[in-house]
Amino acid sequence: MSDPIDINRRSWDERAIIHARDTTGFYGLDRVRSGKDRLRSFEAAELGDISGKRALHLQCHIGTDTLRLARCGAIVTGLDFSGEAIRVARRLAAEAGLAANFLEGRVDDAPRLAPGPFDLVYVTWGTICWLPDLTIWARVIAAVLAAGGELYLADAHPGFVLMEAPAGKLEPTYDFATPAERPLEFTTETTYNGDAAILTHQATREWLHPLSRIFGALIDAGLTINMFHEHETLPWRGSPLMVPASDGHWRLPDGHPRFPVSFSLKAHKQAG
């Protein structure tokens, strides 16, 4: 059987090339280049002052958020398994005139490629669904963090991603916890930024992870969770039911029962 991570890498290599064109403006690359781009408002508030901090951005894709961290004064390294994404990220950093180190590798390569130590590990938006084993992920984070360092994680809420709306109403569609050896299989003709280009590598493999798995992996790796927030918006349209919200995000429509569609947390490594 083909390695699911390699199946995903082929798709993400192709997507990175399409995303670099940014024909729909989804990634706002002109704003990134011009210096007008900033972290999302609640991320900036939750992160606080990161000036001078050594930051590792795992699964950085084409590096837009990595460069946002750099604009906040962080000393940044981005890691991604897609060679094409890393090439785009390096070019974008040069065009934006920002210092950033970008490395090609899987998450579990981080202790070898980017051992740190880092003051901040940053993991956001559409990341952990591409990982079969969060135990390994959490151990990697703990390994590269400096004593007293912190993880910042923001992503789609596990209670939301298991739902689809086939008849105009959200309903549970997938099991809440995907076994590592049996990923969900998807086939998608186009990427998510609205570009009409038809993908050659349309197959992907994904895993849904409940909050208990996320929290448990971090705790077992020796990290202490010191912040957890739930949010009613997402940076992408996670369902056809969603409508535009502030800060370029999407929310469920008025009149729909309210529930969180994303979450954020911070976890730190004990000092000493």
C-alpha positions in Angstrom: 0.0 0.0 0.0 1.3 3.5 -0.8 2.5 5.6 2.0 -0.4 8.0 2.9 2.1 10.8 3.8 3.7 10.5 0.3 0.3 10.5 -1.3 -0.4 13.8 0.5 3.0 15.2 -0.4 2.4 14.8 -4.1 -0.9 16.6 -3.8 0.7 19.4 -1.7 3.6 19.8 -4.1 1.0 20.5 -6.8 -1.1 22.7 -4.6 1.9 24.8 -3.6 2.5 25.7 -7.3 -1.1 26.8 -7.7 -1.2 28.7 -4.4 2.0 30.6 -5.4 0.0 32.1 -8.4 -2.6 33.3 -5.9 -5.0 34.1 -8.8 -7.9 34.4 -6.4 -6.1 36.4 -3.7 -6.9 33.7 -1.1 -3.4 34.0 0.3 -3.0 37.7 -0.1 0.6 37.3 -1.4 0.8 40.9 -2.6 0.0 42.1 1.0 2.7 39.7 2.3 5.3 41.1 -0.1 4.3 44.7 0.7 4.4 44.4 4.4 0.7 45.1 4.9 0.0 41.6 6.1 -0.3 40.8 9.8 -1.3 37.9 12.1 -5.1 37.3 12.6 -6.4 39.5 15.4 -7.1 36.8 17.9 -3.8 35.0 17.2 -1.9 38.2 17.8 -3.8 38.7 21.1 -3.2 35.2 22.3 0.5 35.0 21.3 1.4 38.3 22.9 4.8 39.9 22.3 7.0 37.5 20.4 9.7 39.9 19.4 13.1 38.3 19.6 11.7 34.8 20.3 13.0 31.8 18.3 10.0 30.3 16.6 9.5 27.1 14.7 6.5 26.9 12.4 5.6 23.3 11.7 3.8 22.4 8.5 4.4 26.0 7.2 3.2 25.4 3.6 4.3 28.4 1.5 5.3 30.4 4.6 2.8 33.2 4.7 2.2 32.7 8.5 5.9 32.2 9.1 6.6 35.6 7.6 3.8 37.1 9.7 5.7 35.9 12.7 8.9 37.4 11.3 7.1 40.8 11.0 6.2 40.5 14.7 9.9 40.3 15.4 10.4 36.6 15.8 13.4 34.7 14.6 11.7 32.2 12.4 12.2 28.7 10.9 9.5 27.1 8.8 9.3 23.3 8.2 7.2 21.6 5.6 7.3 18.2 3.8 6.6 19.7 0.4 9.7 20.7 -1.5 7.6 22.9 -3.8 6.1 24.7 -0.9 9.5 25.4 0.6 10.8 26.8 -2.7 7.8 29.1 -2.8 8.3 30.2 0.8 12.0 31.0 0.3 11.1 33.1 -2.8 8.3 34.9 -0.9 10.7 35.7 2.0 13.2 37.2 -0.4 10.5 39.2 -2.2 9.2 40.5 1.2 12.7 41.3 2.4 12.3 39.2 5.5 14.8 36.9 7.2 13.4 33.4 7.5 14.9 29.9 7.4 12.9 27.3 5.5 13.5 23.6 5.7 12.1 20.6 3.8 11.1 17.7 6.0 8.3 15.8 7.8 7.2 16.8 11.3 9.1 13.9 12.8 12.3 15.2 11.1 12.2 18.4 13.1 14.5 17.2 16.0 17.2 16.4 13.4 16.7 19.3 10.9 15.7 22.0 13.4 16.7 20.9 16.9 16.4 24.4 18.3 15.9 25.0 21.1 12.9 27.2 20.3 10.9 29.6 22.5 7.8 29.0 20.4 6.4 26.2 18.3 3.6 27.5 16.1 1.1 25.1 14.5 -2.0 26.6 12.8 -4.9 25.9 10.4 -5.4 22.7 8.6 -2.3 20.9 10.1 -3.0 18.0 12.5 -5.5 16.3 10.1 -2.5 15.4 8.0 -0.8 13.5 10.8 -1.6 9.9 11.7 0.0 9.9 15.2 -0.3 12.8 17.5 1.9 11.1 20.1 4.9 11.5 17.8 3.9 15.0 17.0 3.7 16.0 20.7 7.0 14.4 21.4 8.6 16.3 18.6 7.3 19.6 19.9 8.6 18.8 23.4 12.0 17.8 22.0 12.6 21.1 20.2 11.1 23.5 22.8 13.5 25.3 25.1 12.7 25.0 28.9 9.9 27.5 29.4 9.1 27.5 25.7 5.5 27.3 24.4 3.4 25.7 21.8 0.7 27.7 20.1 -1.9 25.6 18.2 -5.0 26.8 16.3 -7.1 24.7 14.1 -10.6 23.6 13.0 -12.6 22.2 16.0 -12.7 18.4 16.1 -16.5 18.6 16.7 -17.0 20.6 13.5 -14.7 18.7 11.1 -16.6 15.4 11.5 -19.8 17.1 10.1 -21.0 17.6 6.5 -24.1 19.3 5.2 -25.5 17.2 2.4 -29.0 18.4 2.8 -28.4 21.9 4.0 -28.0 20.9 7.6 -24.9 19.9 9.5 -24.9 16.3 10.6 -22.1 13.9 11.9 -20.6 12.2 8.9 -17.3 10.7 10.1 -16.2 8.9 13.2 -14.7 11.3 15.7 -11.3 9.5 15.9 -9.6 8.1 12.8 -7.3 5.1 13.4 -3.7 5.8 12.3 -3.8 2.7 10.0 -7.1 3.6 8.4 -7.0 7.2 7.2 -10.0 8.8 5.5 -9.6 8.8 1.8 -10.6 11.9 -0.3 -10.5 12.8 -4.0 -10.7 16.5 -4.8 -10.5 17.9 -8.3 -9.3 21.4 -7.3 -7.5 23.0 -4.4 -9.3 25.0 -1.7 -8.3 28.6 -2.8 -10.8 28.9 -5.6 -8.4 28.4 -8.4 -10.1 26.4 -11.2 -6.9 24.4 -12.1 -7.6 20.6 -12.1 -5.2 18.7 -9.9 -3.3 15.8 -11.3 -2.8 14.4 -7.8 -6.3 14.5 -6.5 -6.1 11.8 -3.7 -5.4 12.7 -0.1 -5.4 10.9 3.2 -6.6 12.5 6.4 -7.1 11.8 10.1 -9.6 13.3 12.5 -8.3 13.8 16.1 -10.6 14.4 19.1 -9.7 16.9 21.8 -8.9 14.1 24.1 -6.3 12.8 21.7 -4.7 16.3 21.3 -4.7 17.1 25.0 -3.6 13.6 25.9 -0.6 13.6 23.5 0.6 17.0 24.8 0.2 16.0 28.4 2.0 12.6 27.9 4.8 14.5 26.2 5.3 16.5 29.4 3.7 19.7 28.3 1.4 21.8 30.5 -1.7 23.2 28.8 -2.2 26.7 30.1 -4.8 28.1 27.6 -7.7 26.7 25.7 -10.2 28.8 23.7 -13.1 27.9 21.4 -14.0 30.2 18.5 -17.1 30.6 16.2 -15.0 31.5 13.1 -12.6 29.8 10.7 -10.1 31.3 8.2 -11.7 29.2 5.4 -15.2 28.3 4.4 -15.4 24.9 6.2 -19.0 24.3 5.1 -21.2 25.6 2.3 -23.5 26.9 5.1 -20.9 29.4 6.3 -21.1 33.1 5.7 -18.4 35.8 5.8 -17.3 37.1 9.2 -14.7 39.6 10.3 -11.0 39.4 9.8 -11.4 37.4 6.5 -13.0 34.5 8.5 -16.2 32.5 8.0 -19.0 31.7 10.5 -22.3 29.8 10.7 -25.3 31.9 9.6 -27.6 33.8 11.9 -30.3 31.5 13.2 -28.1 28.4 13.2 -27.4 26.9 16.6 -24.1 28.3 17.8 -21.1 26.0 18.4 -17.4 26.3 18.0 -15.8 25.7 14.6 -12.2 26.3 15.7 -10.1 26.3 18.8 -6.7 27.5 20.0 -4.5 26.4 22.8 -1.1 27.1 24.4 1.0 24.5 26.2 4.4 25.1 27.8 7.5 23.1 28.7 8.4 23.4 32.3 11.5 25.5 33.0 14.5 23.9 34.6 
